Amino acid sequence: MPDCILIREIRAADAEPIACLFQETIGDGGAAGWTQCAIENLIQENGFGFVAELNSAVIGACILLTSGEDAEILNIATDFKYRRLGAAHKVLRAVLLASQGLGYSRIFLEVAEDNFEAKSVYQAVGFSKIGIRPQYYKRGTTHVDAEVLSLELNSFR
């Protein structure tokens, strides 16, 4: 089934399914800012990204914001029903290759220190930890630190 996953650039029409995806996959109110309107605005400004489609449905997405020579992954998510098919890895590779081709030198992201699945995907493509944002993510009534990761695109293959 993973070979049936199509990876393509985000289009304005993807804003609604991406907003739904982000709201379904981010718990404890963390997706409040990921509205359809916010995604549309991001796509029209300095944002870009890719989606993973299966049977014409968006099952994964990654959105970046660019500034100067750097890019930041703002969010990457895969629908719970389609995890472990390689969609996140494929979307991430597409983002990294496109960023490299557009001349960006580095990509940054934050990931919850307890999100071991995501961290393994990032480490597999070469991201490394460069810092911590204390108590960055909310988990019910507690908070979890975020690890700040970076990848030098000249080393990505």
Secondary structure by P-SEA (a helix, b strand, c coil): ccccbbbbcccccaaaaaaaaaaacccccccccccaaaaaaaaaccccbbbbbcccccccbbbbbbcccccccccccccccccccaaaaaaaaaaaaaaaaaccccccccccccaaaaaaaaaaabbbbccccccccccccbbbbbbbbbbcccccc
